[in-house]
Amino acid sequence: MTSSTNQKIDIFNFFNYCEYLQAVYNWRKAHEDGFSHRRFSQEAGIKSPNYLLRVLKGERALSEEYCKKFCTALKLQKNEESYFLTLVQFNNEKNITQKEILLRSLLSLRYRRGIHRINDKKLQFFSKWYYPVIRELATIINFKNDYALLARKCIPRITAQQAENAVNYLLKNGFLMIDESGNLLRTDPVISSGDEVYSTILRNYHKQTLSQSIEALNTIEQENRDISSLTMSVSRKTYNLIKKEIQDFRKHLLQIAKEDNNPELVCIAGFQLFPRSKVISKTQKRCDS
């Protein structure tokens, strides 16, 4: 692969190594006579002629040893190689905590590259639980740059500096805007980063909000909260139906909030649905059930 291929296919644009490899393969196939999966294996020093194809099909996951071989065939520079190796680990990792650490490493490598900074900073919206809260609160309170007041209105309370940093972040990255009268308004920027990256960041945000739900049991008066749960036995079909009902209800609540012309507080409505047992097979079920 020539250096021009690296210029055409920038690895730092990818959060999935299979998508990157497919893009490289497609580019070389279109621009190099006789390029094939076999030639790639030869360049990588891999005996199997179809190893790349199996990786692209999801039949094989790249090991650390073969990652190095792929880097040779891809002719990656040192910083590109670091990104590729981290990217493979990120895609293959199953542990949520470790996956978040690897994602931060990827974003750091992209930042050093000096590009993608705007999109990556938008991803930070869910990194702090109070960013979404401040985004709502700043549009309904006339705080006049009184960040201490804004901070005091948050539950749990944050510092004035955190409130100011949040407003600055939200303005800079398009989550808030200032109208002609100097009032803050919400905007809806597109956060596009791929499902895996977005879901990894959201998992961390959900962990923060779930932790605060536990705190709310002790810190929020009962008349000001509604926390409940149900334990049910259902079929897979009904389980999916319940999931769809929750999704529709969530959209319904958002519509109710949008139609409210006199908001007075910011709240969080949490929804959780997850199995508490493994699926019971037909042979394991009771005859009368």
Phi and psi in degrees as GROMACS dihedral restraints (atoms count N, CA, C in turn):
[ dihedral_restraints ]
;  ai    aj    ak    al  type     phi  dphi    fc
    3     4     5     6     1   -80.6    20    10
    4     5     6     7     1   164.5    20    10
    6     7     8     9     1   -63.9    20    10
    7     8     9    10     1   -25.2    20    10
    9    10    11    12     1   -64.8    20    10
   10    11    12    13     1   -26.6    20    10
   12    13    14    15     1   -63.9    20    10
   13    14    15    16     1   -42.3    20    10
   15    16    17    18     1   -61.1    20    10
   16    17    18    19     1   -34.5    20    10
   18    19    20    21     1   -70.8    20    10
   19    20    21    22     1   -34.9    20    10
   21    22    23    24     1   -74.5    20    10
   22    23    24    25     1   -42.7    20    10
   24    25    26    27     1  -111.8    20    10
   25    26    27    28     1    97.0    20    10
   27    28    29    30     1   -85.8    20    10
   28    29    30    31     1   114.2    20    10
   30    31    32    33     1   -60.7    20    10
   31    32    33    34     1   -27.6    20    10
   33    34    35    36     1   -72.0    20    10
   34    35    36    37     1    -4.7    20    10
   36    37    38    39     1   -86.9    20    10
   37    38    39    40     1    -2.1    20    10
   39    40    41    42     1  -116.8    20    10
   40    41    42    43     1   143.6    20    10
   42    43    44    45     1  -117.8    20    10
   43    44    45    46     1    12.5    20    10
   45    46    47    48     1  -140.4    20    10
   46    47    48    49     1   119.6    20    10
   48    49    50    51     1   -69.4    20    10
   49    50    51    52     1   -28.9    20    10
   51    52    53    54     1   -66.8    20    10
   52    53    54    55     1   -39.1    20    10
   54    55    56    57     1   -65.6    20    10
   55    56    57    58     1   -38.1    20    10
   57    58    59    60     1   -64.6    20    10
   58    59    60    61     1   -47.8    20    10
   60    61    62    63     1   -62.1    20    10
   61    62    63    64     1   -38.7    20    10
   63    64    65    66     1   -64.8    20    10
   64    65    66    67     1   -40.1    20    10
   66    67    68    69     1   -64.5    20    10
   67    68    69    70     1   -41.6    20    10
   69    70    71    72     1   -63.9    20    10
   70    71    72    73     1   -45.7    20    10
   72    73    74    75     1   -60.7    20    10
   73    74    75    76     1   -46.0    20    10
   75    76    77    78     1   -61.6    20    10
   76    77    78    79     1   -41.1    20    10
   78    79    80    81     1   -65.5    20    10
   79    80    81    82     1   -46.4    20    10
   81    82    83    84     1   -68.2    20    10
   82    83    84    85     1   -36.5    20    10
   84    85    86    87     1   -62.1    20    10
   85    86    87    88     1   -35.8    20    10
   87    88    89    90     1   -81.3    20    10
   88    89    90    91     1   -22.9    20    10
   90    91    92    93     1  -115.0    20    10
   91    92    93    94     1   -11.3    20    10
   93    94    95    96     1  -122.7    20    10
   94    95    96    97     1   123.0    20    10
   96    97    98    99     1   -63.7    20    10
   97    98    99   100     1   131.4    20    10
   99   100   101   102     1    77.8    20    10
  100   101   102   103     1     7.4    20    10
  102   103   104   105     1   -71.4    20    10
  103   104   105   106     1   140.5    20    10
  105   106   107   108     1  -155.1    20    10
  106   107   108   109     1   174.1    20    10
  108   109   110   111     1   -61.3    20    10
  109   110   111   112     1   -36.6    20    10
  111   112   113   114     1   -62.4    20    10
  112   113   114   115     1   -44.9    20    10
  114   115   116   117     1   -64.0    20    10
  115   116   117   118     1   -39.1    20    10
  117   118   119   120     1   -59.8    20    10
  118   119   120   121     1   -43.9    20    10
  120   121   122   123     1   -60.9    20    10
  121   122   123   124     1   -41.0    20    10
  123   124   125   126     1   -62.6    20    10
  124   125   126   127     1   -43.4    20    10
  126   127   128   129     1   -65.9    20    10
  127   128   129   130     1   -31.2    20    10
  129   130   131   132     1   -86.4    20    10
  130   131   132   133     1    -9.3    20    10
  132   133   134   135     1    73.4    20    10
  133   134   135   136     1    33.9    20    10
  135   136   137   138     1  -109.2    20    10
  136   137   138   139     1   132.2    20    10
  138   139   140   141     1   -68.6    20    10
  139   140   141   142     1   -41.6    20    10
  141   142   143   144     1   -67.8    20    10
  142   143   144   145     1   121.7    20    10
  144   145   146   147     1   -72.2    20    10
  145   146   147   148     1   -19.2    20    10
  147   148   149   150     1  -112.1    20    10
  148   149   150   151     1    20.9    20    10
  150   151   152   153     1   -62.3    20    10
  151   152   153   154     1   -44.7    20    10
  153   154   155   156     1   -60.4    20    10
  154   155   156   157     1   -42.6    20    10
  156   157   158   159     1   -60.1    20    10
  157   158   159   160     1   -41.4    20    10
  159   160   161   162     1   -67.4    20    10
  160   161   162   163     1   -35.2    20    10
  162   163   164   165     1   -65.9    20    10
  163   164   165   166     1   -45.2    20    10
  165   166   167   168     1   -64.3    20    10
  166   167   168   169     1   -31.4    20    10
  168   169   170   171     1   -81.5    20    10
  169   170   171   172     1    -6.2    20    10
  171   172   173   174     1    81.6    20    10
  172   173   174   175     1    13.7    20    10
  174   175   176   177     1   -84.0    20    10
  175   176   177   178     1   -21.5    20    10
  177   178   179   180     1  -134.0    20    10
  178   179   180   181     1   139.9    20    10
  180   181   182   183     1  -100.1    20    10
  181   182   183   184     1   141.5    20    10
  183   184   185   186     1   -70.7    20    10
  184   185   186   187     1   129.1    20    10
  186   187   188   189     1   -87.8    20    10
  187   188   189   190     1   168.4    20    10
  189   190   191   192     1   -60.6    20    10
  190   191   192   193     1   -39.6    20    10
  192   193   194   195     1   -61.6    20    10
  193   194   195   196     1   -46.9    20    10
  195   196   197   198     1   -75.5    20    10
  196   197   198   199     1   -23.3    20    10
  198   199   200   201     1   -60.1    20    10
  199   200   201   202     1   -44.3    20    10
  201   202   203   204     1   -61.5    20    10
  202   203   204   205     1   -41.3    20    10
  204   205   206   207     1   -64.8    20    10
  205   206   207   208     1   -40.0    20    10
  207   208   209   210     1   -63.9    20    10
  208   209   210   211     1   -40.0    20    10
  210   211   212   213     1   -60.0    20    10
  211   212   213   214     1   -35.9    20    10
  213   214   215   216     1   -64.1    20    10
  214   215   216   217     1   -47.8    20    10
  216   217   218   219     1   -66.9    20    10
  217   218   219   220     1   -32.6    20    10
  219   220   221   222     1   -81.0    20    10
  220   221   222   223     1   -12.6    20    10
  222   223   224   225     1    53.2    20    10
  223   224   225   226     1    50.8    20    10
  225   226   227   228     1   -81.3    20    10
  226   227   228   229     1   143.4    20    10
  228   229   230   231     1   -72.4    20    10
  229   230   231   232     1   170.3    20    10
  231   232   233   234     1   -58.6    20    10
  232   233   234   235     1   -46.3    20    10
  234   235   236   237     1   -68.7    20    10
  235   236   237   238     1   -33.3    20    10
  237   238   239   240     1   -69.0    20    10
  238   239   240   241     1   -38.6    20    10
  240   241   242   243     1   -63.8    20    10
  241   242   243   244     1   -42.0    20    10
  243   244   245   246     1   -60.5    20    10
  244   245   246   247     1   -41.1    20    10
  246   247   248   249     1   -66.4    20    10
  247   248   249   250     1   -43.4    20    10
  249   250   251   252     1   -62.8    20    10
  250   251   252   253     1   -45.7    20    10
  252   253   254   255     1   -62.7    20    10
  253   254   255   256     1   -41.9    20    10
  255   256   257   258     1   -67.8    20    10
  256   257   258   259     1   -37.6    20    10
  258   259   260   261     1   -62.4    20    10
  259   260   261   262     1   -42.2    20    10
  261   262   263   264     1   -63.9    20    10
  262   263   264   265     1   -43.6    20    10
  264   265   266   267     1   -61.7    20    10
  265   266   267   268     1   -42.5    20    10
  267   268   269   270     1   -61.4    20    10
  268   269   270   271     1   -46.8    20    10
  270   271   272   273     1   -68.6    20    10
  271   272   273   274     1   -31.7    20    10
  273   274   275   276     1   -87.9    20    10
  274   275   276   277     1   -17.9    20    10
  276   277   278   279     1   -70.0    20    10
  277   278   279   280     1   136.6    20    10
  279   280   281   282     1  -103.5    20    10
  280   281   282   283     1   -28.2    20    10
  282   283   284   285     1   -72.2    20    10
  283   284   285   286     1   125.7    20    10
  285   286   287   288     1   -62.8    20    10
  286   287   288   289     1   -45.8    20    10
  288   289   290   291     1   -61.9    20    10
  289   290   291   292     1   -46.0    20    10
  291   292   293   294     1   -65.5    20    10
  292   293   294   295     1   -34.9    20    10
  294   295   296   297     1   -64.1    20    10
  295   296   297   298     1   -38.8    20    10
  297   298   299   300     1   -65.3    20    10
  298   299   300   301     1   -38.7    20    10
  300   301   302   303     1   -63.5    20    10
  301   302   303   304     1   -43.8    20    10
  303   304   305   306     1   -65.9    20    10
  304   305   306   307     1   -36.4    20    10
  306   307   308   309     1   -64.2    20    10
  307   308   309   310     1   -41.2    20    10
  309   310   311   312     1   -61.7    20    10
  310   311   312   313     1   -36.7    20    10
  312   313   314   315     1   -64.7    20    10
  313   314   315   316     1   -41.7    20    10
  315   316   317   318     1   -62.7    20    10
  316   317   318   319     1   -45.2    20    10
  318   319   320   321     1   -64.4    20    10
  319   320   321   322     1   -36.3    20    10
  321   322   323   324     1   -64.9    20    10
  322   323   324   325     1   -42.4    20    10
  324   325   326   327     1   -65.4    20    10
  325   326   327   328     1   -38.5    20    10
  327   328   329   330     1   -66.0    20    10
  328   329   330   331     1   -38.4    20    10
  330   331   332   333     1   -64.7    20    10
  331   332   333   334     1   -41.9    20    10
  333   334   335   336     1   -63.2    20    10
  334   335   336   337     1   -27.1    20    10
  336   337   338   339     1   -66.5    20    10
  337   338   339   340     1   -24.1    20    10
  339   340   341   342     1    86.8    20    10
  340   341   342   343     1    12.3    20    10
  342   343   344   345     1  -132.6    20    10
  343   344   345   346     1   171.5    20    10
  345   346   347   348     1    67.0    20    10
  346   347   348   349     1    11.6    20    10
  348   349   350   351     1   -66.0    20    10
  349   350   351   352     1   -36.9    20    10
  351   352   353   354     1   -63.9    20    10
  352   353   354   355     1   -50.5    20    10
  354   355   356   357     1   -63.5    20    10
  355   356   357   358     1   -41.1    20    10
  357   358   359   360     1   -65.2    20    10
  358   359   360   361     1   -36.8    20    10
  360   361   362   363     1   -68.6    20    10
  361   362   363   364     1   -30.4    20    10
  363   364   365   366     1   -64.2    20    10
  364   365   366   367     1   -30.0    20    10
  366   367   368   369     1   -65.5    20    10
  367   368   369   370     1   -20.6    20    10
  369   370   371   372     1   -74.1    20    10
  370   371   372   373     1    -5.5    20    10
  372   373   374   375     1   -54.2    20    10
  373   374   375   376     1   -37.8    20    10
  375   376   377   378     1   -96.3    20    10
  376   377   378   379     1     7.4    20    10
  378   379   380   381     1   -77.4    20    10
  379   380   381   382     1   -24.9    20    10
  381   382   383   384     1  -119.8    20    10
  382   383   384   385     1   128.6    20    10
  384   385   386   387     1   -60.2    20    10
  385   386   387   388     1   -29.6    20    10
  387   388   389   390     1   -85.9    20    10
  388   389   390   391     1    -7.6    20    10
  390   391   392   393     1   -61.1    20    10
  391   392   393   394     1   -51.7    20    10
  393   394   395   396     1   -62.6    20    10
  394   395   396   397     1   -33.2    20    10
  396   397   398   399     1   -66.9    20    10
  397   398   399   400     1   -48.0    20    10
  399   400   401   402     1   -62.1    20    10
  400   401   402   403     1   -36.5    20    10
  402   403   404   405     1   -59.0    20    10
  403   404   405   406     1   -38.8    20    10
  405   406   407   408     1   -78.4    20    10
  406   407   408   409     1   -45.3    20    10
  408   409   410   411     1   -64.6    20    10
  409   410   411   412     1   -39.7    20    10
  411   412   413   414     1   -66.0    20    10
  412   413   414   415     1   -17.0    20    10
  414   415   416   417     1   -94.8    20    10
  415   416   417   418     1    -6.3    20    10
  417   418   419   420     1  -120.0    20    10
  418   419   420   421     1    -5.7    20    10
  420   421   422   423     1  -118.4    20    10
  421   422   423   424     1   136.2    20    10
  423   424   425   426     1   -88.7    20    10
  424   425   426   427     1    76.9    20    10
  426   427   428   429     1   -86.8    20    10
  427   428   429   430     1   -13.6    20    10
  429   430   431   432     1    48.1    20    10
  430   431   432   433     1    49.1    20    10
  432   433   434   435     1    63.4    20    10
  433   434   435   436     1    17.2    20    10
  435   436   437   438     1   -86.7    20    10
  436   437   438   439     1    86.2    20    10
  438   439   440   441     1   -70.8    20    10
  439   440   441   442     1   -23.3    20    10
  441   442   443   444     1   -65.7    20    10
  442   443   444   445     1   -39.6    20    10
  444   445   446   447     1   -64.6    20    10
  445   446   447   448     1   -44.8    20    10
  447   448   449   450     1   -60.3    20    10
  448   449   450   451     1   -41.0    20    10
  450   451   452   453     1   -66.3    20    10
  451   452   453   454     1   -39.3    20    10
  453   454   455   456     1   -66.8    20    10
  454   455   456   457     1   -26.3    20    10
  456   457   458   459     1   -78.2    20    10
  457   458   459   460     1   -14.4    20    10
  459   460   461   462     1   -78.7    20    10
  460   461   462   463     1   143.5    20    10
  462   463   464   465     1  -123.7    20    10
  463   464   465   466     1   116.6    20    10
  465   466   467   468     1   -68.9    20    10
  466   467   468   469     1   159.3    20    10
  468   469   470   471     1   -65.7    20    10
  469   470   471   472     1   141.5    20    10
  471   472   473   474     1  -113.5    20    10
  472   473   474   475     1   178.1    20    10
  474   475   476   477     1   -86.5    20    10
  475   476   477   478     1   160.3    20    10
  477   478   479   480     1   -61.6    20    10
  478   479   480   481     1   -36.4    20    10
  480   481   482   483     1   -65.2    20    10
  481   482   483   484     1   -40.6    20    10
  483   484   485   486     1   -63.3    20    10
  484   485   486   487     1   -40.2    20    10
  486   487   488   489     1   -64.2    20    10
  487   488   489   490     1   -44.0    20    10
  489   490   491   492     1   -64.6    20    10
  490   491   492   493     1   -44.4    20    10
  492   493   494   495     1   -60.6    20    10
  493   494   495   496     1   -38.8    20    10
  495   496   497   498     1   -64.4    20    10
  496   497   498   499     1   -46.8    20    10
  498   499   500   501     1   -61.8    20    10
  499   500   501   502     1   -44.3    20    10
  501   502   503   504     1   -61.3    20    10
  502   503   504   505     1   -42.6    20    10
  504   505   506   507     1   -62.6    20    10
  505   506   507   508     1   -46.1    20    10
  507   508   509   510     1   -64.9    20    10
  508   509   510   511     1   -37.0    20    10
  510   511   512   513     1   -70.0    20    10
  511   512   513   514     1   -46.0    20    10
  513   514   515   516     1   -63.9    20    10
  514   515   516   517     1   -32.8    20    10
  516   517   518   519     1  -105.1    20    10
  517   518   519   520     1    13.3    20    10
  519   520   521   522     1    82.8    20    10
  520   521   522   523     1    15.4    20    10
  522   523   524   525     1   -87.3    20    10
  523   524   525   526     1   -21.6    20    10
  525   526   527   528     1  -132.6    20    10
  526   527   528   529     1   155.3    20    10
  528   529   530   531     1  -140.8    20    10
  529   530   531   532     1   159.8    20    10
  531   532   533   534     1  -105.7    20    10
  532   533   534   535     1   125.7    20    10
  534   535   536   537     1   -84.6    20    10
  535   536   537   538     1  -176.1    20    10
  537   538   539   540     1   -64.3    20    10
  538   539   540   541     1   -23.9    20    10
  540   541   542   543     1   -89.6    20    10
  541   542   543   544     1    -1.1    20    10
  543   544   545   546     1    87.5    20    10
  544   545   546   547     1     8.5    20    10
  546   547   548   549     1   -88.1    20    10
  547   548   549   550     1   150.1    20    10
  549   550   551   552     1   -86.1    20    10
  550   551   552   553     1   136.2    20    10
  552   553   554   555     1  -126.8    20    10
  553   554   555   556     1   147.4    20    10
  555   556   557   558     1   -75.5    20    10
  556   557   558   559     1   145.4    20    10
  558   559   560   561     1  -126.7    20    10
  559   560   561   562     1   169.4    20    10
  561   562   563   564     1  -124.0    20    10
  562   563   564   565     1    77.7    20    10
  564   565   566   567     1   -70.0    20    10
  565   566   567   568     1   151.3    20    10
  567   568   569   570     1   -83.3    20    10
  568   569   570   571     1   125.5    20    10
  570   571   572   573     1  -105.5    20    10
  571   572   573   574     1   103.5    20    10
  573   574   575   576     1  -119.6    20    10
  574   575   576   577     1   116.2    20    10
  576   577   578   579     1  -148.6    20    10
  577   578   579   580     1     4.5    20    10
  579   580   581   582     1    95.3    20    10
  580   581   582   583     1   145.9    20    10
  582   583   584   585     1   -60.1    20    10
  583   584   585   586     1   -41.6    20    10
  585   586   587   588     1   -67.2    20    10
  586   587   588   589     1   -42.9    20    10
  588   589   590   591     1   -65.2    20    10
  589   590   591   592     1   -48.2    20    10
  591   592   593   594     1   -61.3    20    10
  592   593   594   595     1   -42.8    20    10
  594   595   596   597     1   -68.2    20    10
  595   596   597   598     1   -33.6    20    10
  597   598   599   600     1   -65.0    20    10
  598   599   600   601     1   -44.3    20    10
  600   601   602   603     1   -67.4    20    10
  601   602   603   604     1   -40.9    20    10
  603   604   605   606     1   -64.4    20    10
  604   605   606   607     1   -34.7    20    10
  606   607   608   609     1   -59.6    20    10
  607   608   609   610     1   -41.9    20    10
  609   610   611   612     1   -65.6    20    10
  610   611   612   613     1   -39.9    20    10
  612   613   614   615     1   -64.6    20    10
  613   614   615   616     1   -42.6    20    10
  615   616   617   618     1   -64.2    20    10
  616   617   618   619     1   -35.7    20    10
  618   619   620   621     1   -63.5    20    10
  619   620   621   622     1   -38.4    20    10
  621   622   623   624     1   -64.9    20    10
  622   623   624   625     1   -45.5    20    10
  624   625   626   627     1   -69.5    20    10
  625   626   627   628     1   -34.9    20    10
  627   628   629   630     1   -65.9    20    10
  628   629   630   631     1   -38.6    20    10
  630   631   632   633     1   -63.1    20    10
  631   632   633   634     1   -38.9    20    10
  633   634   635   636     1   -71.1    20    10
  634   635   636   637     1   -26.9    20    10
  636   637   638   639     1   -64.0    20    10
  637   638   639   640     1   -38.1    20    10
  639   640   641   642     1   -64.6    20    10
  640   641   642   643     1   -43.5    20    10
  642   643   644   645     1   -63.2    20    10
  643   644   645   646     1   -35.2    20    10
  645   646   647   648     1   -61.9    20    10
  646   647   648   649     1   -28.9    20    10
  648   649   650   651     1   -59.8    20    10
  649   650   651   652     1   -30.8    20    10
  651   652   653   654     1  -102.3    20    10
  652   653   654   655     1   -22.5    20    10
  654   655   656   657     1  -108.8    20    10
  655   656   657   658     1   -19.9    20    10
  657   658   659   660     1  -106.0    20    10
  658   659   660   661     1   131.5    20    10
  660   661   662   663     1   -59.6    20    10
  661   662   663   664     1   146.6    20    10
  663   664   665   666     1   -58.1    20    10
  664   665   666   667     1   -36.2    20    10
  666   667   668   669     1   -70.4    20    10
  667   668   669   670     1   -13.3    20    10
  669   670   671   672     1  -106.0    20    10
  670   671   672   673     1    10.1    20    10
  672   673   674   675     1  -142.6    20    10
  673   674   675   676     1   161.6    20    10
  675   676   677   678     1  -141.6    20    10
  676   677   678   679     1   101.1    20    10
  678   679   680   681     1  -122.6    20    10
  679   680   681   682     1   120.0    20    10
  681   682   683   684     1  -148.4    20    10
  682   683   684   685     1   168.0    20    10
  684   685   686   687     1  -152.3    20    10
  685   686   687   688     1   158.9    20    10
  687   688   689   690     1  -130.2    20    10
  688   689   690   691     1   141.4    20    10
  690   691   692   693     1  -117.1    20    10
  691   692   693   694     1   121.7    20    10
  693   694   695   696     1  -136.0    20    10
  694   695   696   697     1   155.9    20    10
  696   697   698   699     1  -109.1    20    10
  697   698   699   700     1   124.3    20    10
  699   700   701   702     1  -141.4    20    10
  700   701   702   703     1   165.1    20    10
  702   703   704   705     1   -80.8    20    10
  703   704   705   706     1   165.6    20    10
  705   706   707   708     1   -60.1    20    10
  706   707   708   709     1   -38.6    20    10
  708   709   710   711     1   -62.3    20    10
  709   710   711   712     1   -44.9    20    10
  711   712   713   714     1   -68.1    20    10
  712   713   714   715     1   -36.1    20    10
  714   715   716   717     1   -57.6    20    10
  715   716   717   718     1   -47.1    20    10
  717   718   719   720     1   -66.5    20    10
  718   719   720   721     1   -33.1    20    10
  720   721   722   723     1   -65.9    20    10
  721   722   723   724     1   -43.3    20    10
  723   724   725   726     1   -61.4    20    10
  724   725   726   727     1   -41.7    20    10
  726   727   728   729     1   -59.3    20    10
  727   728   729   730     1   -43.3    20    10
  729   730   731   732     1   -66.0    20    10
  730   731   732   733     1   -38.5    20    10
  732   733   734   735     1   -62.5    20    10
  733   734   735   736     1   -41.0    20    10
  735   736   737   738     1   -63.9    20    10
  736   737   738   739     1   -43.3    20    10
  738   739   740   741     1   -61.0    20    10
  739   740   741   742     1   -42.5    20    10
  741   742   743   744     1   -67.5    20    10
  742   743   744   745     1   -39.3    20    10
  744   745   746   747     1   -65.2    20    10
  745   746   747   748     1   -39.2    20    10
  747   748   749   750     1   -60.5    20    10
  748   749   750   751     1   -43.9    20    10
  750   751   752   753     1   -64.3    20    10
  751   752   753   754     1   -37.0    20    10
  753   754   755   756     1   -64.5    20    10
  754   755   756   757     1   -42.2    20    10
  756   757   758   759     1   -63.9    20    10
  757   758   759   760     1   -40.1    20    10
  759   760   761   762     1   -60.9    20    10
  760   761   762   763     1   -40.1    20    10
  762   763   764   765     1   -66.0    20    10
  763   764   765   766     1   -40.1    20    10
  765   766   767   768     1   -60.1    20    10
  766   767   768   769     1   -43.9    20    10
  768   769   770   771     1   -64.3    20    10
  769   770   771   772     1   -39.3    20    10
  771   772   773   774     1   -64.5    20    10
  772   773   774   775     1   -30.9    20    10
  774   775   776   777     1   -86.6    20    10
  775   776   777   778     1    -2.5    20    10
  777   778   779   780     1   -81.6    20    10
  778   779   780   781     1   115.4    20    10
  780   781   782   783     1   -91.8    20    10
  781   782   783   784     1     0.1    20    10
  783   784   785   786     1  -138.4    20    10
  784   785   786   787     1    61.3    20    10
  786   787   788   789     1   -66.3    20    10
  787   788   789   790     1   140.6    20    10
  789   790   791   792     1  -123.4    20    10
  790   791   792   793     1   -14.9    20    10
  792   793   794   795     1  -155.3    20    10
  793   794   795   796     1   166.2    20    10
  795   796   797   798     1  -108.8    20    10
  796   797   798   799     1   133.9    20    10
  798   799   800   801     1  -135.7    20    10
  799   800   801   802     1   163.9    20    10
  801   802   803   804     1  -121.0    20    10
  802   803   804   805     1   129.4    20    10
  804   805   806   807     1  -108.0    20    10
  805   806   807   808     1   117.6    20    10
  807   808   809   810     1  -101.4    20    10
  808   809   810   811     1   143.1    20    10
  810   811   812   813     1  -132.5    20    10
  811   812   813   814     1   127.5    20    10
  813   814   815   816     1  -133.4    20    10
  814   815   816   817     1   134.4    20    10
  816   817   818   819     1  -142.6    20    10
  817   818   819   820     1   118.6    20    10
  819   820   821   822     1  -154.4    20    10
  820   821   822   823     1   151.9    20    10
  822   823   824   825     1   -72.3    20    10
  823   824   825   826     1   145.2    20    10
  825   826   827   828     1  -115.9    20    10
  826   827   828   829     1    10.2    20    10
  828   829   830   831     1  -151.9    20    10
  829   830   831   832     1   164.5    20    10
  831   832   833   834     1   -80.1    20    10
  832   833   834   835     1   160.0    20    10
  834   835   836   837     1   -66.4    20    10
  835   836   837   838     1   133.5    20    10
  837   838   839   840     1   -87.7    20    10
  838   839   840   841     1   123.3    20    10
  840   841   842   843     1   -74.1    20    10
  841   842   843   844     1   165.5    20    10
  843   844   845   846     1   -61.4    20    10
  844   845   846   847     1   -36.4    20    10
  846   847   848   849     1   -72.9    20    10
  847   848   849   850     1   -20.2    20    10
  849   850   851   852     1   -92.8    20    10
  850   851   852   853     1   -13.6    20    10
  852   853   854   855     1   -76.2    20    10
  853   854   855   856     1   148.3    20    10
  855   856   857   858     1   -67.2    20    10
  856   857   858   859     1   148.5    20    10
  858   859   860   861     1   -65.8    20    10
  859   860   861   862     1   -29.0    20    10
  861   862   863   864     1   -92.8    20    10
  862   863   864   865     1     4.4    20    10
